[in-house]
Amino acid sequence: MTQKAKISPASKFLLVIVVIIVLFLIGFIYVAMNPEKALKTVFVPSVDIADDPMPAAPNYTDNSGWVVRPDAPSKTSHYRPAGTTSITQVPEADIFFIHPTTYLKRTHWNAPLDDERTNDAIEGFVVMHQLTPFSPAGQFYMPRYRQATLGAFMDDSGQGITARDRAYGDVLVAFDHYITHDNDGRPFIIVGHSQGSTHGLKLLRDRISGTSLADRMVAAYLVGWPISMEEDIGALDNIPACAQALQTGCVISWLSFAGGGDISGFQQAFDLEVGLSGQSRKNSTMLCTNPLNWSVGGETDAKANLGAVQMRQEQVPLGGPIAALTGAKCGTDGFLYLTTPPQSAPWTDYLLGTGNYHVYDFNLFYMNIRNNAAMRAGAWLKANED
């Protein structure tokens, strides 16, 4: 008798989020034009946010408030691709990681911290595939926060913005606690993906830009959400886009698509939201960092790809790096296009619509990220030697 393959909670979560976001991206323009008939009736919480008290707040003085920290590693935070070293090359630096959306329910506008499915997805997807590439570059700090539900990004009533602001409030408290009690003057890297990148961008504005912390920031890898060169980066004080592989104190961002992929959802999100400047991002330039050469714009062939790492369905050790899986080119529209996009499973299991590799933003360039983060942190240390 053939035994059925076991599907992990994280994989089930990804399948659900793929279905939901596919519908979201397909319907984004329709939603903007027809709010009364929008998909919000399916995905946006039906409860008024004023009648939806925030779940219990995380306690950042306790390990329960953190997914990962140096004295409390998670189940998968030690995972490394097969055949690679587990040594942290730059133990003098820290990684402050803000996780993406893993709460899909419409029961609440903001996620309770004890939601089992949400936490399984953080562990089996985010930590395992998105945090671990940064392991050689420093010590991990990933806070739990009462993230906005997926429907908050589809809402047009203003309640979704409130939910996102409430989530950001937790990130702000977590970062302040980290700086005050844990950082001890060390250099740090900020990493975010999707919702996490929206919070990371605000963190640059509210806590880092124009302060002494900017001098300690190695870089901000804010991936999977569109960022405007003029209305976001241009609104920051002396925090530019990273133009070179070893540049520090700068911002990195990309959104991964196959050529001909459906970018309409993210393009509409970019056009409809205001930037850090308070002005519309529409008709501004989207930041595109090529993770194969770490410059803004340009094209690099697959030979520069040091190794992609496949997504695993179980919390089991990662497979070995797959060198030269795909090249990458920044389009004139600001999206990152894969020159040889993988066309078979597991690389196509979680596509968010036609050619949208959002879920794989880190996996596709795993070893390049791993190498660059460590080298960039090392460059900061060298430049700041006493």
C-alpha positions as CSV (number, residue, x, y, z in Angstrom):
1,M,0.0,0.0,0.0
2,T,1.3,3.4,-0.9
3,Q,1.7,5.7,2.1
4,K,0.3,9.2,1.6
5,A,2.9,12.0,1.9
6,K,2.5,14.0,5.1
7,I,1.8,17.7,4.7
8,S,3.1,20.0,7.4
9,P,1.1,22.8,9.0
10,A,3.4,25.3,7.4
11,S,2.7,23.8,3.9
12,K,-1.0,23.8,4.5
13,F,-0.7,27.5,5.5
14,L,1.2,28.3,2.3
15,L,-1.4,26.6,0.2
16,V,-4.2,28.6,1.8
17,I,-2.3,31.9,1.6
18,V,-1.5,31.2,-2.1
19,V,-5.2,30.7,-2.9
20,I,-6.2,33.8,-1.0
21,I,-3.5,36.1,-2.4
22,V,-4.0,34.9,-5.9
23,L,-7.6,36.0,-5.6
24,F,-6.5,39.2,-4.0
25,L,-4.0,40.1,-6.8
26,I,-6.4,39.1,-9.5
27,G,-9.1,41.2,-7.9
28,F,-7.0,44.2,-6.7
29,I,-7.9,46.6,-9.5
30,Y,-11.5,45.4,-9.4
31,V,-11.5,46.1,-5.7
32,A,-10.3,49.6,-6.2
33,M,-12.9,50.3,-8.8
34,N,-15.8,48.4,-7.1
35,P,-15.4,48.6,-3.4
36,E,-19.0,47.7,-2.7
37,K,-18.6,44.3,-4.4
38,A,-15.0,43.7,-3.3
39,L,-13.4,40.6,-2.1
40,K,-13.3,42.3,1.3
41,T,-16.6,40.5,2.0
42,V,-14.7,37.2,2.0
43,F,-11.4,38.1,3.5
44,V,-11.8,41.3,5.6
45,P,-13.0,40.9,9.2
46,S,-16.7,41.6,9.5
47,V,-16.3,42.9,13.0
48,D,-15.8,46.7,13.4
49,I,-12.3,47.3,14.6
50,A,-13.6,49.5,17.5
51,D,-15.4,46.4,18.8
52,D,-12.4,44.1,18.3
53,P,-10.0,44.7,21.3
54,M,-6.4,44.0,20.7
55,P,-5.3,40.5,21.8
56,A,-2.9,40.4,24.8
57,A,0.3,42.2,24.1
58,P,3.7,40.5,23.8
59,N,6.0,40.7,26.8
60,Y,9.4,41.6,25.4
61,T,11.1,41.3,28.8
62,D,10.4,37.6,28.5
63,N,11.4,35.0,25.9
64,S,7.7,34.4,25.2
65,G,7.7,37.7,23.4
66,W,10.2,36.5,20.8
67,V,10.2,33.9,18.1
68,V,14.0,33.7,18.3
69,R,16.7,35.5,20.3
70,P,20.2,34.4,21.2
71,D,19.2,32.8,24.5
72,A,16.1,31.2,23.1
73,P,16.6,29.6,19.6
74,S,13.6,28.2,17.9
75,K,13.1,24.7,16.4
76,T,14.5,25.6,13.0
77,S,16.7,28.7,13.5
78,H,19.8,26.6,13.6
79,Y,19.0,25.0,10.2
80,R,21.6,25.5,7.4
81,P,21.7,24.2,3.8
82,A,23.3,20.8,3.5
83,G,27.1,21.1,3.1
84,T,27.4,24.6,4.6
85,T,29.0,25.7,7.8
86,S,27.0,26.6,10.9
87,I,29.5,29.1,12.2
88,T,28.4,32.7,12.7
89,Q,31.0,34.7,10.9
90,V,30.2,38.0,12.4
91,P,29.0,37.3,16.0
92,E,29.6,41.0,16.8
93,A,26.4,42.0,14.8
94,D,22.7,41.4,15.3
95,I,19.8,40.6,12.9
96,F,16.4,42.2,13.8
97,F,13.9,40.4,11.7
98,I,10.2,41.4,11.2
99,H,8.2,38.5,9.9
100,P,5.6,38.7,7.1
101,T,1.8,38.0,7.3
102,T,1.0,34.5,8.6
103,Y,-2.5,35.3,10.0
104,L,-5.2,34.7,7.5
105,K,-8.4,34.6,9.6
106,R,-11.1,37.2,9.6
107,T,-12.0,36.6,13.2
108,H,-9.8,39.5,14.3
109,W,-8.1,42.5,12.7
110,N,-4.9,41.6,14.6
111,A,-3.5,38.2,15.4
112,P,-3.5,36.7,18.9
113,L,-0.1,35.5,19.8
114,D,-1.2,32.0,20.7
115,D,-2.8,31.1,17.3
116,E,-1.3,27.7,16.6
117,R,-1.6,27.7,12.8
118,T,0.0,31.2,12.6
119,N,2.9,30.2,14.8
120,D,3.5,26.9,12.9
121,A,3.8,29.0,9.7
122,I,6.3,31.4,11.4
123,E,8.4,28.5,12.5
124,G,8.1,26.2,9.4
125,F,8.2,28.9,6.7
126,V,9.6,32.2,7.9
127,V,12.3,31.1,10.4
128,M,13.4,28.1,8.3
129,H,13.6,29.8,4.9
130,Q,13.8,33.5,5.5
131,L,15.7,34.0,8.7
132,T,18.3,31.3,8.3
133,P,20.1,32.9,5.3
134,F,21.3,35.6,7.7
135,S,22.8,33.2,10.2
136,P,26.5,34.0,9.3
137,A,25.9,37.7,9.7
138,G,24.9,38.0,13.4
139,Q,22.7,37.0,16.4
140,F,19.0,36.6,15.8
141,Y,16.2,38.8,17.3
142,M,12.8,38.1,15.9
143,P,9.9,39.5,17.9
144,R,6.4,38.2,18.0
145,Y,3.8,40.9,17.2
146,R,0.1,41.2,16.8
147,Q,0.3,41.3,13.0
148,A,-2.5,42.6,10.9
149,T,-4.6,39.9,9.2
150,L,-4.3,39.4,5.5
151,G,-7.6,41.1,4.9
152,A,-6.3,44.4,6.4
153,F,-4.4,44.8,3.2
154,M,-7.6,44.6,1.1
155,D,-9.8,46.8,3.3
156,D,-10.9,50.2,2.0
157,S,-12.7,51.5,5.1
158,G,-9.6,52.7,6.9
159,Q,-9.8,49.9,9.5
160,G,-7.1,47.9,7.7
161,I,-4.7,50.9,8.0
162,T,-5.6,51.0,11.7
163,A,-4.8,47.3,12.1
164,R,-1.5,47.7,10.4
165,D,-0.7,50.7,12.6
166,R,-1.5,48.6,15.7
167,A,0.8,45.9,14.5
168,Y,3.5,48.4,13.8
169,G,3.1,49.6,17.4
170,D,4.3,46.2,18.7
171,V,7.3,46.3,16.3
172,L,8.2,49.7,17.6
173,V,8.1,48.5,21.2
174,A,10.1,45.4,20.4
175,F,12.8,47.4,18.6
176,D,13.0,49.9,21.5
177,H,13.4,47.1,24.0
178,Y,16.0,45.4,21.8
179,I,18.0,48.7,21.5
180,T,17.7,49.5,25.2
181,H,18.3,46.1,26.7
182,D,20.0,43.8,24.1
183,N,21.9,45.7,21.5
184,D,24.7,47.2,23.7
185,G,26.0,49.4,20.9
186,R,26.4,46.6,18.4
187,P,25.9,47.0,14.6
188,F,22.6,45.6,13.4
189,I,20.8,44.5,10.2
190,I,17.1,45.0,9.8
191,V,15.3,42.4,7.7
192,G,11.6,42.3,6.7
193,H,9.4,40.6,4.2
194,S,6.0,41.7,2.9
195,Q,4.1,43.1,5.9
196,G,7.4,43.0,7.8
197,S,8.9,45.3,5.3
198,T,6.1,47.8,5.6
199,H,6.9,48.0,9.4
200,G,10.7,48.0,8.8
201,L,10.3,51.0,6.4
202,K,8.4,53.0,9.1
203,L,11.1,51.9,11.7
204,L,13.7,53.6,9.5
205,R,11.7,56.8,9.6
206,D,10.8,56.8,13.2
207,R,13.8,55.4,15.0
208,I,16.9,55.3,12.8
209,S,16.8,58.2,10.2
210,G,18.7,61.2,11.5
211,T,19.8,59.5,14.7
212,S,23.0,57.8,15.9
213,L,21.4,54.4,15.2
214,A,21.8,55.1,11.5
215,D,25.6,54.9,12.0
216,R,25.2,51.4,13.5
217,M,22.8,50.0,10.9
218,V,24.6,47.7,8.5
219,A,21.7,47.6,6.1
220,A,18.0,47.1,5.9
221,Y,16.8,44.2,3.7
222,L,13.2,45.1,3.1
223,V,12.0,42.6,0.6
224,G,8.6,41.7,-0.9
225,W,7.0,45.1,-0.7
226,P,7.3,48.0,-3.2
227,I,9.4,50.9,-2.0
228,S,9.7,54.3,-3.7
229,M,13.0,55.9,-4.4
230,E,11.6,59.4,-4.2
231,E,8.7,59.1,-1.7
232,D,10.3,56.6,0.7
233,I,14.1,56.6,0.4
234,G,14.0,60.3,-0.5
235,A,12.2,61.0,2.8
236,L,14.9,59.4,4.9
237,D,17.9,61.4,6.3
238,N,21.1,60.0,4.8
239,I,19.8,56.4,4.4
240,P,20.1,55.8,0.6
241,A,19.4,52.7,-1.5
242,C,22.3,50.3,-1.5
243,A,24.2,50.7,-4.7
244,Q,27.1,48.3,-4.0
245,A,27.6,44.9,-2.4
246,L,29.6,46.2,0.6
247,Q,27.8,49.5,1.1
248,T,26.4,50.0,4.6
249,G,23.7,52.2,6.2
250,C,21.4,51.6,3.2
251,V,18.2,49.9,2.0
252,I,17.7,46.8,-0.2
253,S,14.5,45.7,-1.8
254,W,13.1,43.5,-4.6
255,L,9.9,41.7,-5.7
256,S,10.5,38.5,-7.7
257,F,8.5,37.7,-10.9
258,A,8.9,35.7,-14.0
259,G,8.9,37.6,-17.2
260,G,5.3,38.3,-18.2
261,G,4.2,37.7,-14.7
262,D,1.1,39.5,-13.4
263,I,2.5,42.5,-11.5
264,S,-0.8,44.3,-11.4
265,G,-1.6,43.7,-7.8
266,F,1.7,45.0,-6.4
267,Q,1.7,47.8,-8.9
268,Q,-1.7,49.0,-7.8
269,A,-0.6,48.7,-4.1
270,F,2.4,50.9,-5.0
271,D,0.3,53.4,-6.8
272,L,-2.5,53.7,-4.2
273,E,-0.4,54.0,-1.0
274,V,1.4,57.1,0.2
275,G,5.1,57.0,0.9
276,L,7.0,58.1,4.0
277,S,7.0,61.5,2.5
278,G,3.2,61.6,2.9
279,Q,2.9,61.9,-0.9
280,S,1.5,59.4,-3.4
281,R,4.1,56.9,-4.7
282,K,2.3,56.8,-8.1
283,N,4.6,57.7,-11.0
284,S,7.7,57.5,-8.8
285,T,10.6,55.0,-9.2
286,M,10.3,51.7,-7.5
287,L,13.5,50.5,-5.8
288,C,14.9,47.3,-7.4
289,T,18.0,45.7,-5.9
290,N,19.4,42.9,-7.9
291,P,20.4,40.3,-5.3
292,L,22.9,38.7,-7.7
293,N,25.1,41.8,-7.9
294,W,23.7,44.0,-5.2
295,S,23.3,47.1,-7.4
296,V,20.2,49.1,-8.2
297,G,19.0,47.9,-11.5
298,G,20.8,45.9,-14.2
299,E,20.9,42.2,-15.2
300,T,23.0,39.3,-14.0
301,D,23.0,35.8,-15.5
302,A,22.5,32.6,-13.6
303,K,26.2,32.0,-13.2
304,A,26.1,34.6,-10.4
305,N,23.5,32.7,-8.4
306,L,25.5,31.1,-5.7
307,G,22.7,28.8,-4.7
308,A,18.9,28.7,-4.3
309,V,17.5,26.5,-1.6
310,Q,14.3,24.6,-2.1
311,M,11.3,25.1,0.3
312,R,10.7,22.1,2.5
313,Q,7.3,20.8,3.4
314,E,8.4,19.5,6.8
315,Q,10.6,21.0,9.5
316,V,13.5,18.9,8.4
317,P,17.1,19.9,7.5
318,L,17.4,22.0,4.4
319,G,18.7,20.5,1.2
320,G,21.9,21.6,-0.5
321,P,22.2,24.9,-2.5
322,I,21.3,24.7,-6.2
323,A,23.8,26.9,-8.0
324,A,22.8,28.9,-11.1
325,L,19.1,28.2,-10.8
326,T,18.1,31.6,-12.3
327,G,19.5,34.9,-13.3
328,A,17.8,38.2,-12.5
329,K,17.0,41.5,-14.2
330,C,15.6,44.7,-12.7
331,G,12.9,45.9,-15.1
332,T,12.3,49.5,-15.9
333,D,9.1,49.2,-13.9
334,G,11.1,48.3,-10.7
335,F,10.2,44.6,-10.5
336,L,12.9,41.9,-10.4
337,Y,12.4,39.5,-13.3
338,L,13.9,36.0,-13.2
339,T,15.7,35.3,-16.4
340,T,15.3,31.5,-16.2
341,P,12.5,31.1,-13.7
342,P,12.1,27.5,-12.3
343,Q,9.0,25.9,-13.9
344,S,8.5,22.8,-11.8
345,A,7.7,21.8,-8.2
346,P,8.6,22.8,-5.5
347,W,9.3,26.1,-7.1
348,T,5.8,26.4,-8.5
349,D,3.8,25.1,-5.6
350,Y,3.2,28.5,-4.0
351,L,3.2,30.9,-6.9
352,L,0.8,33.8,-6.2
353,G,-0.8,34.0,-9.6
354,T,1.0,34.0,-12.9
355,G,4.7,34.3,-12.5
356,N,4.6,35.8,-9.0
357,Y,7.4,34.3,-6.9
358,H,6.7,36.4,-3.8
359,V,6.8,33.4,-1.5
360,Y,10.3,32.5,-2.9
361,D,11.9,36.0,-2.6
362,F,14.6,34.6,-0.2
363,N,14.8,30.9,-1.4
364,L,15.7,31.9,-4.9
365,F,18.8,33.8,-3.8
366,Y,19.5,32.1,-0.5
367,M,23.3,31.7,-0.8
368,N,23.8,35.2,-2.3
369,I,21.9,36.7,0.7
370,R,23.9,34.5,3.1
371,N,27.2,35.6,1.6
372,N,26.3,39.3,1.2
373,A,24.9,39.8,4.7
374,A,28.0,38.4,6.3
375,M,30.3,40.4,4.1
376,R,28.4,43.6,4.5
377,A,28.5,43.2,8.3
378,G,32.2,42.5,8.1
379,A,32.7,45.6,6.0
380,W,30.9,47.7,8.7
381,L,33.2,46.3,11.3
382,K,36.3,47.0,9.3
383,A,35.2,50.6,8.5
384,N,34.5,51.2,12.2
385,E,37.6,49.7,13.8
386,D,39.0,51.8,16.7
